[in-house]
Amino acid sequence: MSFHRSKRFQMSDTFLTAALVALSGGAQDSYTYFGRGKVFANAQTGNVVLFSSNLMSGNVALALSYLIPILSFLLGVFTAEHIRHKCRDRAKLHWRQLVIALEIILLFAVGFMPQGWNGAASALVSFVCAMQVQSFRKVCGNAYASTMCIGNMRSGMDALYAYFAEKDPLQLMKAFIYLGVIALFGLGAGLGYLLTAWLGNKAIWSSCLLLLGAFFAMQSASQTKRPGQSIIQFGQPSERKTLHHNNHPLRRSINMSTKTYQNEIEQYVSLNELTTGGGLVLFGGSMDRSIPVGELKQSFSLNMPVYNRSLSALSVKDAVDAYDGCVAELNPESVLLHIGAGDRELFMNNSVDFDSSYRALIDHIRAYTPDCRIAVVSVDNAAQDALIEDMNRHLKNLAEAEHCEFCEINGLVWNPRGTQELMGFMYDLGFVRPLKIKRPLYDLAKIFFASIRRPVEIGEPKQHKIA
């Protein structure tokens, strides 16, 4: 199967944008330390240490000079989240561009503040840094920090080790991305030092120029591909049929020989236009397509949207592209991954490749829906096949390593009436309020996957909802 792959569209996700904001972050930290009283704008750990040590030594006035940027940083994070919450649905200007515009205005004002106002200047720069680190958290699909280095160092070395352990070139590219961001931050700090020595208080305007560049870089990306339109392409690059779907921000290309995938993804894209999104998505293979999620949702009073986006003979090697094609635009709150049944040969020949492909899918989901709950579901092994048993061990270890739930479905008994009676009993005892929390995904997996192990016999649902 051949997919021409591109990631889900994000204006702030490009390396160019990350490079510009990292340069700006380094320059801001250097400016406040060398030009505004040796206070850190970004490294609040250093400010906490200096605040505490001066407070303990009785130097209260100096301690307060470090407390002010700490409080300003906290306020900056809060402000950025408020802007995101209020403006994230704006069509013409992305909410991150609004954050950048506010940053530019504040930093431009800082350049006019005399040395006697160093406390206020450092507080404003800390406020700007906080908005920046809160707003720009992804580069090429990977979590990063644009105004500090320690997290990027850890992630970069983690990816580099994964490359040597798994021989996965994607991990090497990931490591280079993190190391590149660190280098750019350091370059920005060095330039900030030189400009502060040369221009004094007005050196901060260099950050304004860098942020202005990031603003227009995002604007250029927005015009290149409008958020309201997507293109799904089928066929070889030289002979493709192009389909346009409103509100579908993805681009996918699928080989024409895979007629089943083509038709199924088209059907799901059409269905997605009728949905509200969110909720739970079942993403699996051939067997899972028959799971009656609508009936099960009604029968078990699942107080959430539920979607079945399973594809025939889905392979883990194609899962990222298939996910983008028919699931990602739903922005699911939870995903049940039931993949592997069609990968027996892959696992037998190269279990490391199987693991890395599954891990890439999990990372991809989290890159665009960071709060999404993910559960890895075991492969059905009714025949007690030793190879599938080994595959399930790998899946369990992978789920634990990636902090996902692992759902073991082998041995489940389909007893819908008993489950409904238990739920009704809990409701009658008055436990309806405690049960209105998000259910563990394993409980939901038991409802869905046990239903295809025996003929479905669903009783009349109770007239109440239990989340």
C-alpha positions in Angstrom: 0.0 0.0 0.0 1.3 3.4 -0.9 0.4 6.6 0.9 1.8 10.0 0.0 1.9 11.4 3.5 1.7 14.8 5.0 0.8 15.8 8.6 -2.3 17.4 9.7 -2.2 21.1 8.9 -1.0 23.4 11.7 0.2 27.0 11.0 2.3 27.1 14.2 3.8 23.6 13.6 6.4 24.5 11.0 10.1 24.5 11.8 10.4 28.0 10.4 7.9 29.3 13.0 9.7 27.4 15.7 13.1 28.7 14.6 11.9 32.3 14.8 10.2 32.1 18.2 13.2 30.1 19.6 15.6 32.9 18.4 13.3 35.4 20.0 13.1 33.5 23.3 16.9 33.3 23.6 17.2 37.0 22.8 14.6 37.9 25.5 16.3 35.9 28.2 19.7 37.4 27.4 18.2 41.0 27.3 16.7 40.8 30.7 19.8 39.2 32.3 22.4 41.5 30.8 20.4 44.6 30.4 17.7 44.6 33.0 19.2 43.8 36.4 20.3 40.1 35.9 16.8 38.7 36.1 15.8 35.7 33.9 12.7 36.2 31.7 12.3 32.6 30.8 14.2 30.5 33.4 11.8 30.8 36.3 13.6 28.0 38.1 16.6 30.4 38.5 14.3 33.2 39.7 12.7 30.9 42.3 16.2 29.9 43.6 17.3 33.6 43.7 14.0 34.7 45.4 14.2 32.0 48.0 17.9 32.5 48.8 17.6 36.3 49.1 14.5 36.0 51.2 16.2 33.5 53.6 19.2 35.9 53.9 17.0 38.8 54.8 17.4 40.7 51.6 13.7 41.2 51.1 13.9 44.0 48.5 16.1 42.0 46.2 14.0 38.9 46.8 10.9 40.8 45.6 12.7 41.8 42.4 12.8 38.1 41.5 9.2 37.4 42.7 7.7 40.0 40.3 8.8 38.1 37.1 7.6 34.8 38.5 4.1 36.2 39.1 4.2 37.9 35.7 5.1 34.6 34.1 2.1 32.9 35.7 -0.2 35.7 34.6 1.2 35.3 31.0 0.3 31.6 30.9 -3.2 32.4 32.1 -3.6 35.2 29.5 -2.5 33.0 26.7 -5.0 30.3 27.7 -7.7 32.9 27.9 -6.9 34.1 24.4 -7.0 30.6 23.1 -10.3 29.8 24.7 -11.9 33.0 23.4 -10.4 33.3 19.9 -9.6 29.7 18.8 -12.5 29.6 16.4 -11.6 32.8 14.5 -11.5 32.2 10.8 -9.4 35.1 9.6 -6.7 35.3 12.2 -5.3 32.4 14.2 -5.4 32.9 18.0 -1.6 32.4 18.1 -1.2 35.3 15.8 -3.1 37.4 18.2 -0.7 36.3 21.0 2.3 37.2 18.8 0.7 40.7 18.0 0.3 41.3 21.8 3.9 40.2 22.4 5.2 42.6 19.8 3.3 45.5 21.2 4.5 44.8 24.8 8.1 44.3 23.8 8.1 47.4 21.7 6.9 49.3 24.8 9.7 47.8 26.9 12.3 49.3 24.6 11.2 52.8 25.7 11.5 52.0 29.4 14.5 53.6 31.2 16.9 51.7 33.5 15.0 52.9 36.5 12.0 50.8 35.3 13.9 47.6 35.1 11.5 45.8 37.4 8.5 46.6 35.2 10.5 45.9 32.0 11.6 42.4 33.3 8.0 41.7 34.4 6.6 42.5 30.9 9.3 40.4 29.2 8.5 37.5 31.5 4.8 37.9 30.7 5.6 37.7 27.0 7.8 34.7 27.4 5.0 32.9 29.3 2.5 33.6 26.5 5.0 32.4 24.0 5.9 29.1 25.7 2.2 28.4 26.4 1.1 29.1 22.8 3.9 27.4 20.8 4.3 23.9 22.1 4.6 21.8 18.9 7.3 21.7 16.2 6.7 19.2 13.3 4.3 17.3 15.5 6.7 17.1 18.5 6.2 18.8 21.8 8.9 21.4 22.6 9.5 24.6 24.6 10.4 27.8 22.6 11.8 29.7 25.5 13.9 27.2 27.5 16.2 24.3 26.9 15.9 21.5 29.5 12.8 19.8 28.1 14.2 20.0 24.6 17.5 18.4 25.8 15.7 15.6 27.4 13.4 14.9 24.4 16.3 15.2 22.0 18.4 12.7 23.8 15.4 10.4 24.3 14.8 10.4 20.5 18.5 9.9 19.8 18.6 6.8 22.0 15.4 5.5 20.4 17.1 5.8 17.0 20.1 3.7 18.1 17.9 1.2 19.8 15.3 0.8 17.1 17.1 2.1 14.0 14.1 4.2 13.3 15.1 7.2 11.0 12.0 9.2 12.2 13.5 9.2 15.7 16.8 10.6 14.3 14.9 13.3 12.5 13.1 14.1 15.8 16.4 14.3 17.6 17.8 16.7 15.0 14.7 18.9 15.4 15.1 19.2 19.1 18.9 19.9 18.8 18.2 22.4 16.1 15.8 24.3 18.4 18.3 24.3 21.2 21.0 25.7 18.9 18.7 28.4 17.7 17.8 29.4 21.2 21.5 29.6 22.1 22.1 31.7 18.9 19.3 34.0 19.9 20.8 34.4 23.4 24.3 35.3 21.9 22.8 37.8 19.5 20.7 39.2 22.3 23.9 39.8 24.4 25.7 41.5 21.6 22.7 43.7 20.7 22.1 44.6 24.4 25.7 45.8 24.6 25.3 47.8 21.5 21.7 49.2 21.6 21.0 49.1 25.3 17.3 49.2 26.2 16.2 49.2 22.6 17.9 45.8 21.9 14.6 44.1 22.7 13.2 45.4 19.4 15.2 42.6 17.7 12.7 40.2 19.3 9.9 42.2 17.8 11.3 41.7 14.3 11.7 38.0 14.9 8.1 37.7 16.2 6.9 39.7 13.3 8.6 37.2 11.0 6.8 34.4 12.8 3.5 36.2 12.4 3.8 36.5 8.7 5.2 32.9 8.4 2.0 31.7 10.0 -0.1 34.0 7.7 1.7 32.6 4.7 1.0 29.1 5.7 -2.7 30.0 6.3 -3.0 31.3 2.8 -1.2 28.3 1.3 -3.9 26.1 2.8 -7.1 27.3 4.1 -8.3 25.7 7.4 -11.8 25.2 6.0 -10.8 23.1 3.0 -9.0 19.8 2.5 -7.9 17.8 -0.4 -8.0 14.1 -0.5 -6.2 12.6 -3.5 -6.2 9.2 -4.8 -3.9 7.5 -7.3 -0.3 8.0 -8.3 1.1 11.5 -8.2 0.8 11.8 -11.9 -2.8 10.7 -12.2 -4.9 11.7 -9.2 -8.6 12.4 -8.7 -9.0 15.3 -6.3 -11.9 15.5 -3.9 -12.8 18.6 -1.8 -14.5 18.3 1.5 -15.5 21.3 3.6 -14.2 21.4 7.2 -11.8 18.6 6.5 -8.3 20.0 7.2 -6.3 17.0 5.9 -4.7 15.9 2.7 -4.3 12.3 1.9 -3.3 10.2 -1.2 -4.1 6.5 -1.5 -3.0 4.1 -4.1 -5.8 3.4 -6.6 -5.4 -0.4 -6.1 -6.7 -0.1 -2.6 -10.3 0.3 -3.6 -11.7 -0.7 -0.2 -9.7 2.0 1.6 -10.7 4.6 -0.9 -14.4 3.9 -0.6 -14.4 3.5 3.2 -12.5 6.7 3.8 -14.7 8.6 1.4 -17.8 7.3 3.3 -16.3 8.2 6.7 -15.4 11.7 5.5 -19.0 12.3 4.4 -20.2 11.0 7.8 -17.8 13.3 9.6 -19.5 16.3 8.1 -22.7 15.3 9.9 -21.1 14.9 13.3 -20.2 17.2 16.2 -16.9 15.5 16.8 -15.3 14.8 20.2 -16.4 11.7 22.0 -15.0 8.2 21.5 -13.6 6.7 18.3 -13.1 3.0 17.7 -10.2 2.7 15.2 -9.6 -0.9 14.1 -9.6 -3.4 11.3 -11.9 -5.7 9.4 -13.6 -7.4 12.4 -14.3 -4.2 14.1 -16.3 -2.7 11.3 -19.3 -4.9 12.3 -19.4 -3.5 15.9 -22.8 -1.8 16.3 -21.6 1.2 18.2 -24.9 3.1 17.9 -26.9 0.3 19.4 -24.4 -0.3 22.1 -24.3 3.4 23.0 -28.0 3.5 23.4 -28.3 0.2 25.2 -25.6 1.0 27.8 -26.5 4.7 28.1 -23.1 6.0 27.0 -23.4 9.7 27.5 -20.9 10.6 24.7 -20.6 10.6 21.0 -19.3 7.2 19.7 -17.9 6.6 16.2 -16.7 3.5 14.5 -13.9 4.4 12.0 -12.5 1.0 11.4 -11.0 0.0 8.0 -10.8 -3.3 6.3 -7.5 -5.1 6.8 -5.9 -2.0 8.4 -2.2 -2.4 8.9 -0.2 -0.5 11.5 2.1 0.7 8.8 -0.7 2.6 7.2 -2.5 3.6 10.5 -1.2 7.2 10.7 -2.3 8.1 7.2 -5.6 6.3 7.7 -6.2 8.0 11.0 -5.6 11.4 9.4 -8.0 10.5 6.5 -11.1 9.7 8.6 -10.5 10.2 12.3 -8.3 13.3 13.1 -10.9 15.9 12.1 -13.3 14.5 14.7 -10.8 15.7 17.5 -11.8 12.7 19.6 -11.6 12.8 23.4 -10.8 9.1 23.5 -9.5 6.5 21.0 -9.6 2.7 21.1 -6.8 1.3 18.9 -7.5 -2.2 17.8 -4.7 -2.8 15.3 -2.5 -5.7 14.6 -4.8 -8.5 13.4 -3.6 -7.8 9.8 0.1 -7.5 10.8 1.0 -11.1 11.6 3.6 -11.3 8.8 5.1 -7.9 9.7 5.4 -8.8 13.4 6.9 -12.2 12.6 9.6 -10.6 10.3 10.3 -7.4 12.2 8.7 -6.9 15.6 10.8 -3.7 16.1 9.2 -2.2 13.0 5.8 -3.2 14.3 6.4 -1.5 17.6 7.8 1.7 16.2 4.9 2.0 13.7 2.4 1.6 16.6 4.4 4.1 18.7 4.4 6.6 15.8 0.6 6.3 15.6 0.2 7.1 19.3 2.7 10.1 19.0 0.8 11.4 16.0 -2.6 11.3 17.8 -1.1 13.1 20.8 0.6 15.7 18.6 -2.8 17.1 17.5 -5.1 16.1 20.4 -2.8 16.3 23.4 -5.6 15.6 25.9 -6.9 12.6 24.0 -7.2 9.4 26.1 -5.7 6.4 24.2 -6.3 2.7 24.8 -4.4 -0.1 23.1 -6.6 -3.1 22.6 -5.2 -6.6 22.4 -5.5 -8.6 19.2 -8.1 -11.3 19.4 -6.5 -14.7 20.0 -9.3 -17.3 20.3 -7.0 -19.9 18.7 -4.3 -19.3 21.3 -1.7 -18.6 18.6 1.8 -18.2 20.1 2.8 -15.5 17.7 -0.4 -13.4 18.5 0.2 -14.0 22.2 3.7 -12.5 21.8 2.3 -9.6 19.8 -0.1 -8.9 22.7 2.8 -8.8 25.1 4.5 -6.2 22.9 1.2 -4.2 22.8 0.9 -4.3 26.6 4.5 -3.2 27.1 4.0 -0.5 24.5 0.9 0.8 26.2 2.7 1.0 29.5 5.6 2.8 28.1 3.4 5.3 26.3 1.1 5.8 29.3 -1.9 4.4 27.5 -4.5 2.0 28.9 -4.2 -1.6 27.8 -7.4 -3.5 27.2 -7.1 -7.3 27.2 -10.2 -8.5 25.3 -9.4 -12.2 25.1 -11.6 -14.2 27.4 -14.3 -11.6 27.6 -17.8 -13.0 28.1 -20.7 -11.2 26.4 -23.4 -10.8 29.0 -25.2 -7.5 28.1 -28.2 -8.1 30.4 -26.1 -8.7 33.4 -24.1 -5.6 32.7 -27.2 -3.5 32.3 -28.7 -4.9 35.5 -25.5 -4.0 37.4 -25.6 -0.5 36.0 -29.3 -0.1 36.9 -28.6 -1.4 40.4 -25.9 1.2 40.9 -28.2 3.9 39.7 -31.0 2.8 42.0 -28.6 2.9 45.0 -28.0 6.6 44.3 -24.5 6.3 42.7 -25.5 8.2 39.6 -23.4 11.3 40.5 -20.1 9.4 41.2 -20.6 7.5 38.0 -20.8 10.7 36.0 -17.1 10.7 35.5 -15.2 9.5 32.4 -15.3 5.8 32.4 -12.0 3.9 32.1 -11.5 3.0 28.5 -11.2 -0.6 29.4 -14.8 -0.6 30.5 -15.8 0.8 27.2 -13.6 -1.7 25.3 -15.3 -4.6 27.1 -18.7 -3.3 25.9 -17.7 -3.0 22.3 -15.3 -5.9 21.8 -17.3 -8.5 23.8 -20.3 -7.8 21.5 -18.6 -9.3 18.5 -17.5 -12.5 20.2 -21.1 -13.7 20.6 -24.5 -12.9 19.0 -25.7 -9.6 20.1 -28.7 -9.7 22.5 -29.4 -6.2 23.7 -32.1 -5.5 26.2 -34.3 -2.4 26.6 -32.2 0.5 27.9 -33.0 2.0 31.2 -34.4 5.6 31.1 -31.3 7.2 32.6 -27.8 8.1 31.5 -24.7 7.0 33.2 -21.5 8.6 31.9 
